[in-house]
Amino acid sequence: MTTAPDRHLSLDVIRGVAVMGILVANLPAFALPQAAYFSPLAWGGTTPADVAVWLGTFVLIEGKMRGLFSLLFGASMLLVIDRAGSSGQSAAPIHYARMAVLFAIGLLHMYLIWWGDILAHYALVGAVAFLFRRWSAWQLLALGLAALVVTLLWNGMGLLALIDSAARDTQGRIATWNGFAQAFGVPGRDAILAEITAMKGPWPGEVSYRWRTLAGPLAFLKTVGLETFSAMLLGMAAFRSGFLTGAWPRSTYRRAAAIGLGLALPAYLLLGLVTIAHDFDQRWVFVGSIVGSVPFRMLGVLGYAALIILLLRPGGWLTERIAAVGRAAFSNYLGTSVLMTAVFYGWGLGLFGLMSRAQMYLLAPLAWLLMLLWSRPWLERYRFGPLEWLWRTLARGEVQPMRRVPVA
């Protein structure tokens, strides 16, 4: 398999690492009740091993793989726009057709397969980010950083508002913190057991539960919409400047990796340890996962991107395999949802809520191995991953050629 002239190996590899890392981030959301994503107290065990695994994934993975994916979404958006321009097509109809199809697929994913879909959210934010496609790298950088600052202020104000409303009267305090606990603390046991029963039951009941309880794609906009917008703009700036394509000096990437990860990982470690020290009090979970981590998350994202570029070995077995995973990232992302729900939900093995937090992560290397084994052979025979082909076909309104033409 050779890389097409209009592809960048670094983008494919970073995307491949991101989709493999996102699986690790999402495993608690596949295997355990929703509240356990943020707090081990909700479900999944609180043994030293479980808490250590929570801390390790919080420091190394949480938010940063999603950030990488968002960064690459912005860069890939510009690639599609540039290809449209070079072929004499208008970029807007192509882009918005792609976002409309992505939104529809995301909704199907969210309600029919798994509640944690990010695709519909990306479609909505991508529709807005497109408006800034003609901006220079510096302008995109400035707006992206401004959006990040607003995100930090918005989340901080949200925490203060929650604390203020909870302090006004006893009834209000109870109602506010009970609602807050549904997402960032420990909801009532009845609510958790209701979710477990639904996920371990037949598929129609599972779909009905999600339809009744999910807030829909707009929920992500309220919590991480600005942060996603910021990451997409920064990804566009990083692509325009050559950072994501490996065009910068290696010494610059070494500094970027050292500074980004050198600041982000210790900050995450401190936030995680403080959260543990406060016994996963929902206020500290919110501070650690939503408020305090915002400025360090993007530093970690850029640090990881720089490190991945430094570790690239064109032609190397692992580099080429991960690049193939990245080229078929859409298929791998949705494929892991089907695979993991087959393991945990009632229509499959029905292991939902039965594995501890430490145990469930043993599945990650197996899923990675599957990604690495199927993606490259498939792309040696076909031009796109199966779901990439479907997305392209639906967005363009005509069946796209799938098989590769043998080179004479």
N, C-alpha and C positions, 0 to 999 in steps of 0.2 A: 504494500500500500504506500503510495507516495502522497505527499501533501499537495493539494491543489495550489496553483500560483496565487490565488486570492485568499488563501488561508494563512494564518500565523500560528506556528507550532506553539508558541508561548501561550496564546489565548486558549488553544485546545487543551493544553496540559493544565493550566490554572483552572479551567472549567471542569476538567476531569477530577482534579483534587477536590474542588468545591463540592461536586455532586457526591463524591465518596464521603467527604466530611459531613455533608448534610444528613446522610443516613445515620451517622453517629449521633448528631444533634437530635434527630427525629425519633430515635429508638424509644425513648420514654413515652413519646406521644403515640407510638404504635402499640406498645406493650402494656401501658398503665393508664389509669384514669387521667383526664386532662390536667387536673390540679397537680398531679405528680410531676409534670414537666418542670415546674419551678421548685417544688418542695418535696423532699423525701418523706416528710411527715405525712403527706397525703396518702401515699401508697408506695410499695416497692421495697420497704425495709429501711431500717436506720442503723444497721450494724456498722462497725468501723469500715468494712469493705464497701458497703453501699455509699456511705458518706464520702469515702475517699474517691470512689468512682465519680460521684456527683461533682466533687471539687475538681478532679482532673479534667472532666469534660467541660465544666464551667470555665476553667482557665484556658484550655487549649482550643476548644471548639465553639462554645456558645456564642452565637451572633456573628462570629468571624467567618464561618463558612457561608452563611446566608449573605454576609457582606461581600464576600468574594463573588458569589453568584450574581448579586445585584450589580457589582462593579462590571462583571463580564457582560451582563445584560445590556448595560449602557454602551459598552464598546461594540458588542455585536450589532446593536441597533445602527450604529454609524456604519458598520461594514455593509449591512443591507442597503442603507441609504446610498453609500458610495457605489455599490454595484448597480443599483437602479439608475443612478446618474450616468455611469459609464456606458450603460446600454441604451441611453436616451429615454428612459421611462421616468414618470413622475413618482417621486418617493412617497408622497403622502398617501395615495390610494393603496400602495403596497403595504406600507407600514400599518395603516389603520385596519386593513383587512386582516393582517397577521394578528394584531391585537384583539380584534373581534373574535377570531377563531380561538386564540389563546384563552380569552375570557370564558368562552363557552366550554372549552375543554376543562378549564380550571373549576368551573361550577359543577360539571359532571364528576370530576375527581373529588371535590369537596363533599358532595352529598351522597354519591353512590359508592365511593371507595374509602375515603379517609378525611377526617375533619381538618387536618392541618395544611391544606393546599395553599401554595404561595403563588400559583400561576395566574389566577384571576386578579390578585393584588398587583402582580407585575404588569399585567395588561393595562390596568387602570393607571398606574403610575407611568408606565411607558408611553401611554397616550399623551401625557402632559410633557414628559421629558423630550419628546420629539420636537416640541415647539422651539427648543433651544439648539437644534442641530447645526445651525449656521454660526454659532458662537465660537470664539477662539478658545484655545485651551486655557488661557488665563482667565477669561470671563467665566467659563464653566467651573474652573477651580474656585473662583471667588463666590459664585452663587452656591456651589456645592457646600463650601465651608459655612456660608451664611445659613443655609438650610440646616446644617448640623448644629449650629449655635441655637437656632430657633427650636430645634428638637430638644436640646438640653433644657432650655428655659421652659418649654411647654410641659415636659415631663416633670420638672421640678415644681411648676405651678400646680400640676395635677396632684402631686403628693401633698402639697400644702393645703389644697382645697379639700382633699379627703380628710386630712387630719383636722382641719377647721370644722368641717361639717359634722364630723364624728364627736367633736367636743361640745357641741351646742346643747344637747339634752340627752338624757339616757336612752330614750326610744330611738332618736336619730343616730346616736352612737352605735347602738346594737345593729340597726338596719344597715348603716354604712359599712361597718367592719364585717358583717356577715356577707354582704355583697362583694366586698373587696376580697374576702377569703375564698370566694369561688374561683378566683383566678390566681391569686398570689399566696394563699395560705392553705388551710385545710377546710374544705367545705363540709357540711354535715354528712355524717356517715350514710344517711338514707340516699343522698344525692350520688355519692360515690357508688353505692351498691346498685342504684338504678342504672348508672352508666355501665357497670360491669355486666349486669344482667342483659342489657341491650346488646352490648358488643359480643357477648358469648351466645346470643340467641340466633335465630335465623336471619338471613340477610334483609328481608323486608322490614323486620323490626328494627334492625340497626339503622337502615335508611330513614325510617320514620323518626327514630330518636334524634338523628342529626338534623332532620328537617325542623323538628320542634324546638331544639335547643341551640342551634348555631345562630350567631348573629349575622352570618353571611359575609361576603367579601369586603364589605365596608368596615367591618370590625378591625381588620388589619390596618386600614387607612388611619383610624383614630390612634392606634398605638405606635405603628412603625412607618406610617405613610411618608412623613417628612424625611425620616432617616433613609428609607428606600430611595426616595427622590434624590437625596444628597448623594447616596452611593452611586446611583446611575449617572448623575452629572459628573462625579469624580471619575467614574469609569470612562465617560466620554472624553474628559480632559486627559486622562492617562493614556488613552488611545491616540488622541490628537497629538500629544507631546512625544509619543514613541515609548513611553515608560512600559506599557503593557506588551509592546511588540519586541522588547529586548534591544531597543536601539540606543539605550544609554550606556555609558561606560560601566564595566563590572564593578569598579570601585564605588560608583554611586549606588549600585544595587546593594553592595555590602553595607554601606552606611545606612541605607534605607531599611534594610532588614535588621541591622543592629539597633537602630534608634526606635523603629516601630515596635519590634517585638520586645526590645529591652525596656520600653516604657509600658506597653500594654500588658504583657504577661504578669509582671509583678503587681500591677494595679489590680488586675483581675484576681490574683492570688489573695491580695489584701481584702478585697471586697468579699471574696468567698469565705475567707477565714472569719471576717466580722459577721457574716450571715450565719455561719455555723455557731459562733460564740453566742449569738442571740437566739439560738435554738430555732432558726428558720422562722422567726417572727415575720409576719407578712409585710410589715413596713420595711424591714431590712432586705427581704427578698425583692421587694419593689425597688429599693434603692440600688441594690447590687445588680439586678438583671435589667432594669429599665432606665434608671436615672444616672447613677454614678458611672456606669460602664460606657455610656454613649461616646465621650471623647476618646476613650481608649480603644473602643471597638474598631474604629476606622484606622487608627494607628496599627492595630494588629492585622487588619485586612491588608493594608499596604505593605506591612512588613512581611507577611506571608507571601504576597505576590512577588516581592523582590527576592525572597529566599527561593521560591519555586523557579524563578528565572535563572538564578545562580546555579541551581542543581540540574537544570536541563542538560541532557546528553543526546543531541539529535542522532537518530539512528540506533540508540540504545534500546534494549528490549523493554525496560520498564517505562522509559519516556514515551516510546511509541504506543505502548499499550494504554497508558494513562491518557495520551492524546486521543486515542480512539474512543475511550470512555467519554472524554469531553466532547467529541464530535457527535456522539450519540447521547448527550446529556439529557435531553428531553425524554428519550426512551428509557434511559437508566433511572431517571427520577421517578417517572410514573411506574416503571417496572418494579422498583423496590417497594412502592406502595402496595402493589398487588401481591408481591412476594411476602412482605411482612404482615399484611392483613390476613393472608392465607395461613400464616403461622399463628397469629394471635386471635383472630376473630372467629365467631361461631361457624361461619360457612367453611372454615378450614379446620385447623387443629384445635382451635378454641383455647389457646393458652393465655388469653388476656387476663392480666392481673395475677397470674400464677408464678411468674418468674420474678426474682429479686432484681434490683437495679444492677447489681454486679453481674448476675448471671446473664441478663439479656444482651449485654455488650459482647458476649462470646459469638453472637450471630453476625456481628459486623465484618470480621475477616472473611467469613463464608460468602457474604453478599459481595464484598470487594472482589473476591476471587471470581465469582460469576461475571461481574462487570468486565474484569480484565480478560476473561477467557472468551466471551462471546463478541465483544465490540469490534475488535480488530478483524477477525475472520469475516464477520458480516460486512464490514466496510471495504474489505478487499473484493467483495462480489457486488455490493450495491453502493449507490451514490450517497444514500442517506440512511440514518437509522429508521426503523419502521414508523415510529411516531413523528419523527422529523418529516418523513415523506408525507404522512397524512396531514400534518399541519400545513406544509407547503402546498399540497394539492387542494385542500379546502380553501386556503387563503387566495389562491390564484384562480380557483374556479375551473380547473382542468387537471386531468390526471398527469402527474409529472413522471418523466422517465425514471426508472428505478435501477435497472441493471447497469453495471459499468460496461462500457464498450471496450473490448480487448484491444490493447495497443499492438499493432503489427510489428 
